[in-house]
Amino acid sequence: MTETAPAAAIVCPNFINGVWVETRSGRRLERRNPADLSDLVGHAPLSTRGEVQEAIQSAQRAFPAWRSEPPPRRGRILANAARRLEEQREDVARLVCREEGKTLAEARGEVSRAINMLEYTAGEARRLKGETLPSELPSNFVYTFRQPLGVVGLITPWNFPVAVPVWKLAPALVCGNTVVWKPSELTPFSSRRVTEILVEAGLPAGVLNMVNGLGEETGDELVENPAVVALSFTGSNAVGAAINARAARQLKKVQLEMGGKNPVVVLEDADLELAADNTVTGAFGSAGERCTATSRVIVVEQVADQFVEMVSSRASKLRMGNPLEPETQVAPLVGREQFEKVIGYLEIGKREATLVCGGEPVPVVGEARGLFVRPTVFDRVPADSRLAQEEIFGPVLAIVRVRGFDEAMAAANSVRYGLTASIFTGDANRVFQAAERLECGMVHVNSPTIGGEAHVPFGGVKSTGFGQRECGSSAIEFYSELKVVYVDYTGRKREGNLY
């Protein structure tokens, strides 16, 4: 194992009106490195509702000047932030490893995604376009343009503590909104670094405010405060549904990105080597802690035995350990609560299906003492079982056997979620049929369920997503309001039916 000196514990205050301030609550949440529980990363403040109110007031005061800033100037700040993040790429990636538990390769990939998002959105500042429309009347001109919403609230998860905040923050800011951001209490230190980079890039005081704390207090204030006109949330279905129900009473604009139970469909003509490699990547990368992770395989019985052997063989050889070591392939789980949840599902799986490999925690991996779970494969999983229906968010793969394509489609669509899906086949007809029939927001062909690009809309259907999609042009639509202008240049009173 590579020897490194213990890193110092990090201080993480709130950021309100351009100033770093300690919470007045006096309460702190201890965060430890999930790969090495002896390593204290730092203490996150558990802020009060009143501190969120101060942040909202700061954002309100900053809004008039920020909305008046020409969009290309707002975009220039994001471009500056992209350059700064590029310069700090390695430091930020290593912080994500220490705080959240990703492998270094995965953390570097996450930072790259955030850089791409900043670069793309900076360019969108020059494309906040409307359109001109022909009028039914002579000497009349109709056009549209987009305006910012006001103060928006962002609530972000722990599993992508850099990329997901950036893909919310960047379009919100470029559209001219001011922001109050509540990051996950499990990853406050990566959130601080993102805030620092944006502020160093030139954001004026009050435009971005970050308040750490628990959802039931700080997040609740964002939902209930009438000065917050829009909310973007990524997290669990239960919390997202509650946010939507309460925000609807105030007619707030809401964007929700929630759970996933993503299937890989493997047909009898699939390249099984390719399918197995990609399934293992999708299921066990990031320890399965991502909404796009491969959670199920729907495989045709004709090739199931061979495919299960190939997947289990690969899963059994994956290396767990220190996320900073380049050889490490499977990271620890983020925290004790998530660890216990996954262990509970392993016991459920042992009752419902056939355990092929894994199925146990591994508290000590070499010199690493952390929250590791061995990559796990269950076979002959009933399509209606808990293992096949519920989101686990861990390195656990459920294999469901079917007789053919139609049954595969039915099994793939049998869950409440609909984020992403993959199909492995050489039959072009089946590819396009599956693309139409799979009930999800994103379909991958002969590739993993994971992944996305900065300029492409991201999101799902059913219980996975609500409101407009994130990323790409959809994000601009969410964070702005469309206005229509009618210009009558006749100089005369209009006669007749005006509707």
N, C-alpha and C positions, 0 to 999 in steps of 0.2 A: 504493500500500500504506500502511496506517496505521502510523505510526512509534511504537514503544514502546521505553522504556528496557529494557536487558537485565535480566532478573530474576536475583536472587541465587541461587546454588546452595543446595540444601536439604540439611539434615542429617537423617538418618533413623535414630535408634537403635531398639533393641528396647524393648518395654514388658512388664515382668515384675513381678508383685506390686505394681502401682500405681506403679512407678518407671520412668522412661526411662533405659535403660542402654546404653552403648556395647558393641558386641560385643568379645569378647576374642580373636577370631580374627586380627584385624589385616588381614583381607581385605575388599576393597570391590569393588563392581561399578559401573562408570560408566554413568550414564544421561543420554542426550542427547535433546533435543527432536527427534522424528522429522521434523518439518516444517522444522527449522533445525538442522542438525547442529553448527553452531558454538555453539549454546546448551547449556551444561552445566547440566542440571537438578539433579544432585547425585550422591552416591555412596550406594549401598545396601549395608548390611553383609551379608556372607556368614557367617552365624553357625554355631556348632558344634552338634553333637549334644548336648553337655553343657548348652548354653544352653536347648535345647528341653526337656531333662529338668528344669531349674530351673523353667521355665514350667509344666510339667505338675504339678510338686510344689506350686507356688503355687496352681494351680487346684484341686488336691486339698484343700489347707488351707481354701480359701474356700468349698468346696462345701456343707458342713453349714449354715453360716449363710445362704448364698444360697438354698438349697432351702427353708429355713424362713421366708424372707421371704414374706409374703402375695402371691399373684400380682398383685392390683391395684396393689400398691406397685412390683412389678417393671415392670408396664405403665406406671406413671407415669414411670419413668425413660426408657422408650422414647418416650413422648409428649414429654418434655422434649428428648430428642435430635432428634425431628422438628422442634421449634420452632427449635432451634439450627441445624440443617442448613438450614432455611428462611431464617434470618437470614444464613447464610454461602453461600447458593446460588450467587451469582455468583463468589465467590472459589474455591469448590470446582470449579465448572464450568471456570473458566479454568485451574486446576491440572491437571484432566483433559486439557484441550486441550494443554497444554505437555508433559505427561508421556507421554500415551498417543497423542495425535495426532488425537482426534476434532474435528469441527467444533464451534464454540461452540453451535450449535443442538442438536446431538446430545448434547453434554455437559450442557447444561441439561436436556434430556429425561431423561438418565440420573439426574441429581440429583433431579428430580421423582419419578421412579420409586422412588428410595430413600426419599424423604419419604413417599410413599403407603404403602410397605411398613411403615415405622415406625408410621405412624398406624393402619393396619389391625391390626398385631400388638399394639400397645398396647391396642386394644379386645379382642383375643382373651384378654388377661389376665383378663377378667371372664367369659370363656366357656370356660374349661378344664373342661368339664363331663363327667360320666359319665352313667350312666343307672340307673334302678331296673328290676328285672326280677322277674316273678312266680316264686315258688318252686313246685316240685312238692309241697312239704310244707306242712302247716298251721303257722301261727305261725312262719314263717321269712321273712326279708327278705334280698334279694340286691341288691347295688349295685356299681357300678364307679366308679373314678376314675383320674386320670392322675398319674403321678409322674415327676420328672426322671430322666435316665439316669445322670448323673455328669459326668465330664470328657469333652467332645467335641472332636475335632480338625476344623478347617476348613481346606481347601486351595482357594484361589480363583485365578481366571485374571486375565490382564491386560486383556482386551478390555472388561470392564465393572468397573473397579476400585472403584466406589462401590456400584452397584446390587446386584451379585451377592454381595459380602460382607454387605451389609445384609440381603438376603433369607435368608441363612443365620444371621447373628448374631441378628437380632431374634427369630425363633421359638426358637432355642436358649436365649437368655437368658430369655425370658418363661416358658418351661417350667421354669426353675429350674436349668438346667445351668450349669456353668462352662466356659470356652472357652480353647483354645490355637489361635491362628489363624496360619497361614502364608500370607501373600499372595504373589502373583507377584513374583519378583525384578525384573520389568520395570516394575512400578507401585508401588513402596514408599511414595511420597510421598502419593498419594491415600489409601493404606491408613493412613498415619499420621494424616491429617486425620479419617478416619472414627473411629479409635480415640480421638483427642482429643475429638471431639464426644460420644461415648458416655460417656467418663470425666467430662467437664464436666457431663453430664446427671445424674450421681449414682451411677455404678457403683462399688461398693466395690472395694478393692484385691484383686487376685487373681481376680476374676470373669472378666475379659477379659485375656488375655495375647497379645501379638503378637510373633512372632519371624520376622525376615527371613532368607532364605537360599535355597539351591538345593534342589530336590526330593530329590536323591539323598542329602542329609544331613539337613536339617531336616524335610522331608516324610517321609523314611524313618523317622525316630524317632517321628513321630506314628502311623505305621502299625504299627510293631513294639512300641511301649511298651504293656504290658498295662494300665496305669492309664487309658489312653484307651479308652473303651468304645464310642464311635461315631465314624464318620468321614463327612464330607460333602465331596465332591470335584467340582469342575468343571474339565474340561480334555480332554486327548486320550484317544482310545480305548486306545492302547497303555499309557499310564500308569494309566488307570482300571482296566483289566483286571488289571494287575499288583497294584494296591492291593487289589482285591477278592480275588484269589487268596491274598494273604498275610494279609489281615485275616480271611479265613474260617478260617484255622487257629486263631485265637483266638476265633472265633464273635462277632466284632465286628459291630455293626449298621453297615451301609454304605449310603450314598446316592451314586450316580454320575450326573453329567450330562456327556455326552461329545459326540461329533461329530454333524454334520448334513450332508445333501446334498439340500436341500429343493427340491421341484419346484413350479412353477406349471403347472397344466394349463389350456390355452386351447382351448376347443371351437369348432366352426364358427359357433355362434350368439352368441359372446361379444361384448360391447362392447369392440372392439379398442383404442379410445382409453383406456378405463379400464384394460384389461389391460396395455397398454404402459406407462402412467404408473406403475402399481403394481409392475410387474416391475422397472423402472428404480430405483424407490425401494428395493425389497427387495434388489436385486443390488448396488447401488453405494453405498448409505448405509453409513456407518462403514467405507468402503473394503472392504466385504464381510467384515469381520473380526467377525462375530457368528455364533453357532451357528444362528440362525434365518434367516440371509441366504438370499435366492433364489439358488441355484447352478445350477438347471436350469429350462428351459422345455420342456414336452411339448406341442407344438402340432399341431393337425390340419392335414394337408397342404393342405386346401382354402383355408385362410386364412394359411398359413405365410409366403408371400412378402411379403404386405402387413404382417404382424405383424413380421417380421424388419426390414423397412425402417423401421417406426415405432420399434422399440426402438433400433436402431443410430443413427437420427437423433437421438433424445433422448440416448443415451449420449455421442455425439460432442460434444454441446453442453454437457455438464456441466463446471462450472468447478472446477479444482484450484487450490490455493494455501494461503495462511496460514489455518489453521483458525479464527483469531480474527476474520477478516474475514467480515461477514455474507453476502457474495456467494459464499463458498466452499461448494461442494457435495460435493466428494470430498476426503477426508483422505489423509494419507500412511499407509503401513504402519508398524506399531509399532516395528520394529527390523530390523537388518541380516539376521538369520537368516530372518525371515518374508519379507522383501523378496526374498532369493535363492530361497526356496522358490517364491514366486509366479512369478518370472522363469523358473524351471525348468518350471513348468506351461505358461507361454506357449509355450515351445519344443515341449513335448509336443503342445499343441493345434494348433500349425501343421502338425504331421505327421499328426494324426488327423482334422482337420476343416477347414472353410473359415473363415478369418479374415475377419470383416466389418468390424470397427473396433477401434482400440486395438492391443493386442499388444506394447506396448513400455514400458520405464521412462521417466520424465521427471524426471531429477535436478534440473533447475532450472525452477521455475515462477514467473515474475516475479522477485521478490527472494527467494523461498523456495528454499532448497537442502536438499532432504530426500529421503525414501524414497517418492517418488510413482510410481505405476503408472497408465497411462492406462486408463480404463474399457474393458473388452474384451468383445466379443461374438463367439462362434464359432457358425457355423451348420452344419447337416447333421452333427451329432455322433452317431456310433454309440452306441446305448444301452449297449453293453458296453465302451466305450472308457474309458481312465483318466480322461479329461476329464469323463466323465459319471458315473464311479463313485467317484472319490476326493475327499475334502474338500480344497479349495484354501485357503480362508480369505483371499480377496483379491477384488479387483474384476473377476471373470472369470465370464461367463455362458455356459453351454453350451445350445444349442437343439437339441432332438431332435424330428424330424418323425415323425408317426404317421398312420395311415389313419382312425382313429376312436376312439370312447370306450373300448372294451375294450382296444385296443392301448395307449391312453394310460394306463389303469390299470396294465397290465402293466409299461410302461416306468417309470412313477412308482415302482412297488414293487420295481424290479429292483436296488436298492442295499442295502447292509448297514445303512444308517442309517434312522431313522424318527422324526424330531423333529416337523417341521411341513410342511404342504403347503397350496397354494391351488388353487382351481378357479374359472375364469371362464366362466360360462354363464348363460343366461336360463331354462334348463329346470329347474324345481323337482325333477322326477323324478331328473335326473342329479345334482343337488346332494346329495340324500339317498343315492343310490346311491354316489356318491363318498365321502361321509362314512363310509359303512360299509366300503367297499373299500380306501380308502387306508391303507397300513400306517404310521401315524404317531400321535404322541400328541396333535397339535393340527391341526385343519383350519380354514382360513379360506375364506370364500365371497365372491368378488368383492372381495377385499382382499389386501394383501401377506402374505407368509409370516411377516413379522416382527411383534413386538408381543405384549403380554400385560398382565394386570392383577394388582394386588397380592393380591386375594382369590381369584384363580383358579389352580388347580393348573397347574404348568408342568413339562413333561418329555416324554420320548419312549419309543419301544419299540425292539425289535431291539438293534443295537449302540449305540444312542444313550443309553439310560438303564437304570439298574439300581436296584432298591429303590424306596422311596416317592417320590412326586413332591415337588418343591419348591413353595413358596408355598401360600397358602390353607390350608384345614383339613388337607391332606396333610402340610404342614410340621409342624404341631402333633403329628400322629400319629408322625412320624419322631423328633422330639426328646423324646418322652415314652414311658413304659411304662404299659400298661393293667393295673390291678390289680382283681381281683374279691374282694368281701367277702361271706361268708355269715353272717347273724346268726340264730341260733336263739333265740327268746324264749319257748320252752315251759318252760324250766327243768327239763326231764326228759331222761333218757338216750334217745337215738334208737334205735329197734329196726328190724330188717329189713335189706334189701339197701341198702348204702351205696355200691354200685359199687366 
